[in-house]
Amino acid sequence: MLIGTACRFGGRVGSCVLTPLARLFVSSSNMAKSKFEYVRNFETDDTCLRNCYIVVRLDGRNFHKFAEQHKFTKPNDNRALGLMARSARSVMEELEDIVIAYGQSDEFSFVFKRTSTWFKRRASKLMTHVASQFSSSYVFYWKEFFEEQPLLYPPGFDGRVVLYPSNRNLRDYLSWRQADCHINNLYNTVFWTLVLKGGLTTTQAEDRLKGTLAADKNEILFSEFDINYNNESALHRKGTALIWEKRDETVTKRTKLPSKEEKDVAVTRSRRRVEAYHCDIIADQFWEEHPDILEDDNC
């Protein structure tokens, strides 16, 4: 039953009827100021501390199984790594306050600048936006990297937010992630070389590597398989760092001359683009070559 209400038409009071849609909006407005509004008090304040870098790190959920079912190449699948980097680029292009992103294997870390005010610095908003943008991009760009291989089920990524108050803290965090990349990749390279080229079972390869140090693993690769680990792809050894850089782009525009003739004119514009680096981010050289990434510690 629709509820009528009094309406005034040209000085006369008549009767008008609320449509179901109008009634819905009236009800919603009343609800917003109802006795139930107290439930908002249960929300927690998750505003990130000011003057800190905000790092959102994503990790693939149960990606070992995902890689097996989608037949990822061992020990590294360049298609999968390329898709991760493309998804991370999509996040940076959407959230321009991210000054650097670093990824390896099935993880990516996104660093928001200290002065960022995106989403009022609410941790839950930042984390969920990064996770949803990354996940949807992973699905969206799947065919670009895996072509005819079907995506059997949607992947999942969990996230966390960590604050780092100083440049040293942030650099140490990123150094930790790159050191982790090196340790894991060296182990996986030797492990799968023993299995795929050495004829060992996975159990035998695991037993062979128990208690070995980095030097031992390098020796196995070199002496038994003539592989110099330092010559392996930097993408696999160093991971991927994404940063903003200005690039000059030249485009051709057709313009009209005073004589009313048309002529093609080359126009050069400077644009910010996300660029990928597969290099050492632990040493000072990378940071000296890209001083715009870090902000002043006295901000």
Backbone hydrogen bonds, N-H to C=O, Kabsch-Sander energy under -0.5 kcal/mol:
donor,donor_aa,acceptor,acceptor_aa,energy
5,T,16,C,-2.2
7,C,14,G,-2.0
9,F,7,C,-0.5
9,F,12,R,-3.4
10,G,8,R,-0.5
12,R,9,F,-2.1
14,G,7,C,-3.4
14,G,12,R,-0.6
16,C,5,T,-2.2
18,L,3,I,-1.5
23,R,19,T,-2.7
24,L,20,P,-1.7
25,F,21,L,-1.8
26,V,22,A,-2.2
27,S,23,R,-2.4
28,S,24,L,-2.4
29,S,25,F,-2.3
30,N,26,V,-2.2
31,M,27,S,-2.5
32,A,28,S,-1.9
33,K,29,S,-0.7
33,K,30,N,-0.9
34,S,31,M,-1.9
37,E,34,S,-1.5
38,Y,35,K,-0.7
39,V,36,F,-1.8
40,R,37,E,-1.9
41,N,38,Y,-2.2
42,F,39,V,-1.7
43,E,40,R,-1.6
46,D,44,T,-0.8
48,C,121,R,-3.3
51,N,114,R,-0.6
52,C,49,L,-0.7
52,C,114,R,-0.5
53,Y,164,Y,-2.7
54,I,112,F,-1.4
55,V,53,Y,-0.6
55,V,162,V,-2.9
56,V,54,I,-0.5
56,V,110,F,-2.6
57,R,55,V,-0.6
57,R,160,R,-2.1
58,L,56,V,-0.5
58,L,108,F,-3.1
59,D,158,D,-2.4
60,G,106,D,-2.1
61,R,156,G,-3.2
62,N,60,G,-0.6
63,F,60,G,-0.6
66,F,62,N,-1.5
67,A,63,F,-2.9
68,E,64,H,-1.9
69,Q,65,K,-2.6
70,H,66,F,-1.5
71,K,68,E,-1.2
72,F,67,A,-2.5
78,N,76,N,-0.7
81,L,77,D,-2.3
82,G,78,N,-2.3
83,L,79,R,-2.2
84,M,80,A,-2.1
85,A,81,L,-2.2
86,R,82,G,-2.3
87,S,83,L,-2.3
88,A,84,M,-2.2
89,R,85,A,-2.3
90,S,86,R,-1.7
91,V,87,S,-1.6
92,M,88,A,-2.2
93,E,89,R,-2.4
94,E,90,S,-1.2
95,L,91,V,-2.4
96,E,94,E,-0.6
98,I,95,L,-1.7
99,V,97,D,-0.6
99,V,111,V,-2.4
100,I,111,V,-0.9
101,A,242,L,-2.0
102,Y,109,S,-2.2
103,G,240,T,-2.6
104,Q,107,E,-1.5
107,E,104,Q,-2.1
108,F,58,L,-1.9
109,S,102,Y,-3.2
110,F,56,V,-2.6
111,V,100,I,-2.6
112,F,54,I,-3.3
112,F,110,F,-0.6
113,K,97,D,-2.3
116,S,113,K,-1.7
120,K,117,T,-2.0
121,R,118,W,-2.5
122,R,119,F,-1.9
123,A,46,D,-2.6
123,A,121,R,-0.5
126,L,122,R,-2.4
127,M,123,A,-2.8
128,T,124,S,-2.3
129,H,125,K,-2.1
130,V,126,L,-2.3
131,A,127,M,-2.6
132,S,128,T,-2.5
133,Q,129,H,-2.5
134,F,130,V,-2.4
135,S,131,A,-2.5
136,S,132,S,-2.4
137,S,133,Q,-1.8
138,Y,134,F,-2.3
139,V,135,S,-1.8
140,F,136,S,-2.6
141,Y,137,S,-2.7
142,W,139,V,-0.9
144,E,141,Y,-0.6
145,F,141,Y,-0.9
145,F,142,W,-1.3
146,F,142,W,-2.9
147,E,143,K,-1.5
149,Q,146,F,-2.6
152,L,150,P,-0.8
158,D,59,D,-2.4
160,R,57,R,-1.4
162,V,55,V,-2.4
164,Y,53,Y,-2.1
170,L,166,S,-2.2
171,R,167,N,-2.7
172,D,168,R,-2.4
173,Y,169,N,-2.0
174,L,170,L,-2.4
175,S,171,R,-2.5
176,W,172,D,-2.2
177,R,173,Y,-1.9
178,Q,174,L,-2.1
179,A,175,S,-2.7
180,D,176,W,-2.0
181,C,177,R,-1.7
182,H,178,Q,-2.2
183,I,179,A,-2.5
184,N,180,D,-2.5
185,N,181,C,-2.5
186,L,182,H,-2.5
187,Y,183,I,-1.9
188,N,184,N,-2.7
189,T,185,N,-2.6
190,V,186,L,-2.1
191,F,187,Y,-3.0
192,W,188,N,-2.6
193,T,189,T,-1.4
194,L,190,V,-2.5
195,V,191,F,-1.5
196,L,192,W,-3.1
197,K,193,T,-2.2
198,G,193,T,-1.6
199,G,195,V,-0.6
200,L,194,L,-2.3
205,A,201,T,-2.6
206,E,202,T,-2.0
207,D,203,T,-2.2
208,R,204,Q,-2.3
209,L,205,A,-1.5
210,K,206,E,-0.6
210,K,207,D,-0.7
212,T,209,L,-1.9
217,K,213,L,-2.1
218,N,214,A,-2.4
219,E,215,A,-2.0
220,I,216,D,-2.1
221,L,217,K,-2.1
222,F,218,N,-2.3
223,S,219,E,-3.0
224,E,220,I,-1.7
225,F,220,I,-0.6
225,F,221,L,-1.1
226,D,222,F,-1.1
227,I,221,L,-2.2
228,N,226,D,-0.5
229,Y,227,I,-0.8
231,N,228,N,-2.1
232,E,229,Y,-1.8
236,H,233,S,-0.5
237,R,233,S,-2.0
238,K,234,A,-3.2
239,G,234,A,-0.6
239,G,235,L,-1.1
240,T,103,G,-2.8
241,A,277,Y,-3.0
242,L,101,A,-3.2
243,I,275,E,-2.2
244,W,99,V,-0.7
245,E,273,R,-2.6
247,R,271,R,-3.1
249,E,269,R,-3.5
251,V,249,E,-0.6
251,V,267,V,-2.9
253,K,251,V,-0.5
253,K,265,V,-3.0
255,T,253,K,-0.7
255,T,263,K,-2.7
257,L,261,E,-3.7
260,K,257,L,-2.7
263,K,255,T,-2.7
265,V,253,K,-3.4
267,V,251,V,-3.4
269,R,249,E,-3.0
269,R,267,V,-0.5
271,R,247,R,-2.7
271,R,269,R,-0.6
273,R,245,E,-3.1
275,E,243,I,-3.0
275,E,273,R,-0.6
277,Y,241,A,-2.6
281,I,279,C,-0.5
287,W,283,A,-0.5
288,E,284,D,-2.3
289,E,285,Q,-2.1
290,H,286,F,-0.9
293,I,290,H,-1.4
299,C,296,D,-1.7
